[in-house]
């Protein structure tokens, strides 16, 4: 039987420098070397060998909706929400209630916000 593990997520972005700055400031991700090519695609570490690849596509239309998102987990949601507030980044619960978190049926707390290209990011406290 085949088994798989998560390796990376790749996003098309209008301005790779703006996106790098956003992810470094908000999620404190470290930039790592793009070992795949000499392109302008830039990589960020999501730890444990997982990566976020930001691919410059300045002329592409980027369409998003909240159902298409990636999720990261933190053990300190309160500090993260304080950081979003300090950075004036709007966030919401799943139902689009501004500046509110959501507690799922299984007790996991989550918030959603968007990056500069409109991609949705979920941060939750599912640290089981």
MARBA-3410 file (N, C-alpha, C, O; in Angstrom, 1 decimal):
128
0.8,-1.2,0.0,0.0,0.0,0.0,0.9,1.2,0.0,1.9,1.3,0.7 ~ 0.5,2.2,-0.8,1.2,3.5,-0.8,0.9,4.3,0.4,-0.2,4.3,0.9 ~ 1.9,5.1,0.9,1.7,6.0,2.0,2.2,7.4,1.5,3.2,7.4,0.8 ~ 1.7,8.4,2.1,2.1,9.7,1.7,2.2,10.6,2.9,1.6,10.3,4.0 ~ 3.1,11.6,2.8,3.1,12.6,3.9,3.2,14.0,3.2,3.6,14.1,2.0
2.8,15.0,3.9,2.7,16.4,3.3,4.1,16.9,3.1,5.0,16.8,4.0 ~ 4.4,17.5,1.9,5.7,18.0,1.6,5.7,19.5,1.5,6.4,20.2,2.2 ~ 4.8,20.1,0.6,4.7,21.6,0.5,3.4,22.0,-0.1,2.6,21.2,-0.6 ~ 3.1,23.3,0.1,2.0,23.9,-0.6,2.6,25.0,-1.5,3.6,25.7,-1.0 ~ 2.1,25.2,-2.7,2.6,26.3,-3.6,1.4,27.2,-3.9,0.3,26.8,-4.2
1.7,28.5,-3.8,0.7,29.5,-4.1,1.3,30.5,-5.1,2.4,30.9,-5.1 ~ 0.4,30.8,-6.1,0.7,31.9,-7.1,0.5,33.2,-6.4,-0.5,33.4,-5.8 ~ 1.5,34.1,-6.5,1.4,35.4,-5.9,1.7,36.5,-6.8,2.5,36.3,-7.8 ~ 1.0,37.7,-6.6,1.3,38.8,-7.5,2.7,39.4,-7.3,3.4,39.7,-8.3 ~ 3.1,39.6,-6.0,4.4,40.2,-5.7,5.1,39.3,-4.7,4.7,39.3,-3.5
6.1,38.6,-5.1,6.7,37.6,-4.2,7.4,38.3,-3.0,7.4,37.7,-1.9 ~ 7.9,39.5,-3.2,8.5,40.2,-2.1,7.5,40.6,-1.0,7.8,40.5,0.2 ~ 6.3,41.1,-1.4,5.3,41.4,-0.5,4.8,40.2,0.3,4.6,40.2,1.5 ~ 4.6,39.1,-0.5,4.2,37.8,0.2,5.2,37.3,1.2,4.8,36.8,2.2 ~ 6.5,37.3,0.8,7.5,36.8,1.7,7.5,37.7,3.0,7.5,37.1,4.1
7.4,39.0,2.8,7.4,39.9,4.0,6.2,39.6,4.9,6.3,39.5,6.1 ~ 5.0,39.3,4.3,3.8,39.0,5.0,4.0,37.7,5.8,3.7,37.7,7.1 ~ 4.4,36.7,5.2,4.5,35.4,5.9,5.6,35.4,6.9,5.5,34.7,8.0 ~ 6.7,36.1,6.7,7.7,36.3,7.7,7.3,37.1,8.9,7.6,36.7,10.0 ~ 6.5,38.1,8.7,6.0,39.0,9.8,4.9,38.3,10.6,5.0,38.2,11.8
3.9,37.8,9.9,2.7,37.3,10.5,2.9,35.9,11.1,2.6,35.6,12.2 ~ 3.6,35.0,10.3,3.7,33.6,10.8,5.2,33.3,11.2,5.5,32.2,11.7 ~ 6.0,34.3,11.1,7.4,34.2,11.5,8.1,33.0,10.8,8.9,32.2,11.4 ~ 7.8,32.8,9.5,8.4,31.7,8.8,9.8,32.1,8.3,10.0,33.3,7.9 ~ 10.7,31.2,8.2,12.1,31.5,7.8,12.2,31.1,6.3,11.7,30.1,5.8
12.8,32.0,5.5,13.1,31.7,4.1,14.2,30.7,4.0,15.2,30.8,4.7 ~ 14.0,29.7,3.1,15.0,28.7,2.8,15.3,28.7,1.4,14.6,29.3,0.6 ~ 16.4,28.1,1.0,16.9,28.0,-0.4,15.9,27.3,-1.3,15.5,26.2,-0.9 ~ 15.6,27.8,-2.4,14.9,27.1,-3.4,15.9,26.2,-4.1,16.7,26.7,-4.9 ~ 15.8,24.9,-3.8,16.8,24.0,-4.4,16.3,23.4,-5.7,17.1,22.6,-6.3
15.1,23.7,-6.1,14.6,23.1,-7.3,15.0,23.8,-8.6,15.1,23.2,-9.6 ~ 15.2,25.1,-8.5,15.5,25.9,-9.7,16.1,27.2,-9.4,16.2,27.6,-8.3 ~ 16.5,27.9,-10.5,17.0,29.3,-10.3,15.9,30.3,-10.6,16.2,31.5,-10.9 ~ 14.7,29.9,-10.5,13.6,30.8,-10.8,13.4,31.8,-9.6,14.2,31.8,-8.7 ~ 12.4,32.7,-9.8,12.2,33.7,-8.8,11.2,33.2,-7.7,10.8,33.9,-6.8
10.8,31.9,-7.8,10.0,31.2,-6.8,10.8,31.2,-5.5,12.0,30.9,-5.5 ~ 10.2,31.6,-4.4,10.9,31.6,-3.1,10.2,30.7,-2.1,9.0,30.5,-2.2 ~ 11.0,30.1,-1.3,10.5,29.1,-0.3,10.6,29.5,1.1,11.5,30.3,1.5 ~ 9.6,29.1,1.9,9.6,29.3,3.3,9.5,28.0,4.0,8.8,27.1,3.5 ~ 10.1,27.9,5.2,10.0,26.7,6.0,8.8,26.7,6.9,8.5,27.6,7.6
8.0,25.6,6.8,6.9,25.3,7.7,7.3,24.4,8.8,6.5,23.9,9.6 ~ 8.7,24.2,9.0,9.2,23.3,10.0,9.0,21.8,9.6,8.2,21.5,8.7 ~ 9.8,20.9,10.2,9.7,19.5,10.0,9.8,19.1,8.5,9.1,18.1,8.1 ~ 10.5,19.9,7.7,10.7,19.6,6.3,9.6,20.0,5.4,9.6,19.8,4.2 ~ 8.6,20.6,6.0,7.4,21.1,5.2,7.7,22.5,4.7,8.4,23.3,5.4
7.2,22.9,3.5,7.5,24.1,2.9,6.3,24.8,2.3,5.3,24.2,2.0 ~ 6.4,26.2,2.2,5.5,27.0,1.5,6.3,27.6,0.3,7.3,28.3,0.5 ~ 5.8,27.3,-0.9,6.5,27.9,-2.1,5.6,29.0,-2.6,4.4,28.8,-2.9 ~ 6.2,30.2,-2.8,5.6,31.3,-3.4,6.0,31.6,-4.8,7.2,31.9,-5.0 ~ 5.1,31.4,-5.7,5.5,31.4,-7.1,5.0,32.7,-7.7,3.8,33.0,-7.8
5.9,33.6,-8.2,5.5,34.9,-8.7,4.7,34.7,-10.0,5.2,34.1,-11.0 ~ 3.5,35.3,-10.0,2.6,35.3,-11.2,1.9,36.6,-11.3,0.7,36.7,-11.1 ~ 2.7,37.7,-11.6,2.2,39.1,-11.5,1.0,39.4,-12.4,0.2,40.3,-12.1 ~ 0.8,38.6,-13.5,-0.2,38.9,-14.4,-1.4,37.9,-14.3,-2.3,38.0,-15.1 ~ -1.4,37.0,-13.4,-2.4,36.0,-13.2,-3.5,36.5,-12.3,-3.3,37.3,-11.4
-4.8,36.1,-12.6,-5.9,36.4,-11.8,-5.9,35.4,-10.7,-5.9,34.2,-10.9 ~ -6.0,35.8,-9.4,-6.0,34.9,-8.3,-7.4,34.9,-7.7,-7.9,35.9,-7.2 ~ -8.1,33.7,-7.8,-9.5,33.6,-7.2,-9.4,32.7,-6.0,-8.7,31.7,-5.9 ~ -10.1,33.2,-4.9,-10.0,32.4,-3.7,-11.4,32.4,-3.1,-12.3,33.1,-3.4 ~ -11.6,31.4,-2.1,-12.7,31.4,-1.2,-12.3,30.7,0.0,-11.3,30.0,0.0
-13.0,30.9,1.1,-12.6,30.4,2.4,-12.5,28.9,2.5,-11.7,28.3,3.3 ~ -13.3,28.2,1.7,-13.2,26.7,1.7,-11.9,26.2,1.2,-11.5,25.1,1.5 ~ -11.2,27.0,0.4,-9.8,26.6,-0.1,-8.8,27.4,0.8,-8.6,28.6,0.6 ~ -8.2,26.7,1.7,-7.3,27.3,2.6,-6.3,26.3,3.1,-6.4,25.1,2.8 ~ -5.2,26.8,3.7,-4.3,25.8,4.4,-4.4,26.2,5.9,-4.7,27.3,6.3
-4.1,25.2,6.7,-4.2,25.4,8.2,-2.9,25.1,8.8,-2.2,24.1,8.5 ~ -2.6,25.9,9.8,-1.4,25.7,10.7,-1.9,25.6,12.1,-2.9,26.2,12.4 ~ -1.2,24.9,12.9,-1.5,24.7,14.3,-0.5,25.5,15.2,0.7,25.5,15.0 ~ -1.1,26.1,16.3,-0.2,26.7,17.3,-0.7,26.3,18.7,-1.9,26.0,18.9 ~ 0.2,26.2,19.6,-0.2,25.9,21.0,-0.5,27.2,21.8,-1.0,27.1,22.9
-0.4,28.3,21.2,-0.7,29.6,21.9,-1.6,30.5,21.0,-1.1,31.5,20.5 ~ -2.8,30.1,20.9,-3.8,30.9,20.1,-3.9,32.3,20.6,-4.0,33.3,19.8 ~ -4.0,32.5,21.9,-4.2,33.8,22.5,-3.1,34.8,22.0,-3.4,35.9,21.6 ~ -1.8,34.3,22.1,-0.7,35.2,21.6,-0.8,35.5,20.2,-0.5,36.6,19.7 ~ -1.2,34.5,19.4,-1.3,34.7,17.9,-2.4,35.7,17.6,-2.2,36.5,16.8
-3.5,35.6,18.2,-4.6,36.5,18.0,-4.2,37.9,18.4,-4.6,38.9,17.7 ~ -3.5,38.0,19.5,-3.0,39.4,19.9,-2.0,39.9,18.8,-2.1,41.1,18.6 ~ -1.2,39.0,18.2,-0.3,39.5,17.2,-1.1,39.9,15.9,-0.7,40.9,15.3 ~ -2.1,39.2,15.6,-3.0,39.7,14.4,-3.5,41.1,14.7,-3.5,41.9,13.9 ~ -4.0,41.3,15.9,-4.6,42.6,16.3,-3.5,43.7,16.3,-3.7,44.8,15.8
-2.3,43.3,16.8,-1.2,44.3,16.8,-0.8,44.7,15.3,-0.4,45.8,15.1 ~ -0.9,43.7,14.4,-0.5,44.0,13.0,-1.7,44.5,12.2,-1.6,44.7,11.0 ~ -2.8,44.7,12.9,-4.1,45.2,12.2,-4.5,44.3,11.0,-4.9,44.8,10.0 ~ -4.4,43.0,11.3,-4.8,42.0,10.3,-6.2,41.6,10.7,-6.4,41.0,11.8 ~ -7.1,41.7,9.8,-8.5,41.3,10.0,-8.6,39.8,10.0,-8.0,39.1,9.2
-9.3,39.3,10.9,-9.6,37.8,11.0,-11.0,37.6,11.3,-11.8,38.5,11.7 ~ -11.4,36.4,11.1,-12.8,36.0,11.4,-13.0,34.6,11.7,-12.0,33.8,11.7 ~ -14.2,34.2,12.1,-14.5,32.8,12.3,-14.9,32.2,11.0,-14.9,32.9,10.0 ~ -15.3,30.9,11.0,-15.7,30.3,9.8,-16.9,30.9,9.2,-17.1,30.9,7.9 ~ -17.8,31.5,10.0,-19.0,32.2,9.5,-18.8,33.6,9.1,-19.8,34.3,8.9
-17.6,34.1,9.0,-17.2,35.4,8.6,-17.6,36.5,9.7,-17.7,37.7,9.3 ~ -17.7,36.1,10.9,-17.9,37.1,12.0,-16.5,37.8,12.3,-15.6,37.1,12.7 ~ -16.4,39.1,12.0,-15.1,39.8,12.2,-14.6,39.7,13.6,-15.3,39.8,14.6 ~ -13.2,39.5,13.7,-12.5,39.5,14.9,-13.1,38.6,15.9,-13.1,38.9,17.1 ~ -13.5,37.4,15.5,-14.0,36.4,16.4,-13.4,35.0,16.0,-13.2,34.7,14.8
-13.1,34.2,17.0,-12.6,32.9,16.7,-13.8,32.0,16.7,-15.0,32.4,16.9 ~ -13.6,30.7,16.3,-14.6,29.7,16.1,-14.2,28.5,16.9,-13.0,28.1,16.8 ~ -15.1,27.9,17.6,-14.8,26.6,18.3,-15.6,25.5,17.7,-16.8,25.5,17.7 ~ -14.9,24.6,17.1,-15.5,23.5,16.3,-16.2,22.6,17.3,-16.0,22.7,18.5 ~ -17.0,21.7,16.8,-17.7,20.7,17.6,-16.7,19.8,18.4,-17.1,19.4,19.5
-15.5,19.6,17.9,-14.5,18.8,18.6,-13.7,19.6,19.6,-12.7,19.1,20.2 ~ -14.0,20.9,19.8,-13.4,21.7,20.8,-12.1,22.5,20.2,-11.5,23.3,21.0 ~ -11.8,22.3,19.0,-10.6,23.0,18.4,-11.0,24.4,18.1,-12.1,24.7,17.5 ~ -10.2,25.4,18.5,-10.4,26.8,18.3,-9.7,27.2,17.0,-8.6,26.7,16.8 ~ -10.3,28.1,16.2,-9.7,28.4,15.0,-10.0,29.9,14.6,-11.1,30.4,15.0
-9.1,30.5,13.8,-9.4,31.8,13.2,-8.9,31.7,11.7,-8.1,30.9,11.4 ~ -9.5,32.6,10.9,-9.2,32.7,9.5,-8.8,34.1,9.1,-9.4,35.1,9.7 ~ -7.8,34.2,8.3,-7.4,35.5,7.7,-6.8,35.3,6.4,-6.6,34.2,5.9 ~ -6.6,36.4,5.6,-6.1,36.3,4.3,-4.7,37.0,4.1,-4.4,37.9,4.8 ~ -4.0,36.4,3.2,-2.7,37.0,2.8,-2.9,38.1,1.8,-4.0,38.3,1.4
-1.8,38.7,1.4,-1.9,39.9,0.4,-2.6,39.5,-0.9,-3.2,40.4,-1.6 ~ -2.6,38.2,-1.3,-3.2,37.8,-2.5,-4.6,37.2,-2.3,-5.3,36.8,-3.3 ~ -5.1,37.3,-1.1,-6.5,36.8,-0.8,-6.6,35.4,-0.4,-7.7,34.9,-0.1 ~ -5.4,34.6,-0.3,-5.5,33.2,0.1,-5.9,33.2,1.6,-5.5,34.0,2.4 ~ -6.8,32.2,1.9,-7.2,32.1,3.3,-6.3,31.2,4.0,-5.8,30.1,3.5
-6.0,31.6,5.3,-5.2,30.8,6.2,-5.9,30.6,7.5,-6.5,31.5,8.0 ~ -6.0,29.3,7.9,-6.6,29.0,9.2,-5.5,28.7,10.2,-4.5,28.0,9.9 ~ -5.6,29.3,11.4,-4.7,28.9,12.5,-5.6,28.3,13.5,-6.6,28.9,13.9 ~ -5.2,27.2,14.0,-6.0,26.5,15.0,-5.1,26.0,16.2,-3.9,26.1,16.1 ~ -5.8,25.4,17.2,-5.0,24.9,18.4,-5.1,23.4,18.5,-5.1,22.9,19.6
-5.1,22.7,17.3,-5.2,21.3,17.3,-3.8,20.7,17.5,-3.2,20.2,16.5 ~ -3.3,20.7,18.7,-1.9,20.2,18.9,-1.9,18.9,19.6,-1.0,18.5,20.3 ~ -2.9,18.1,19.3,-3.0,16.7,19.9,-1.7,15.9,19.8,-1.6,14.8,20.2
END
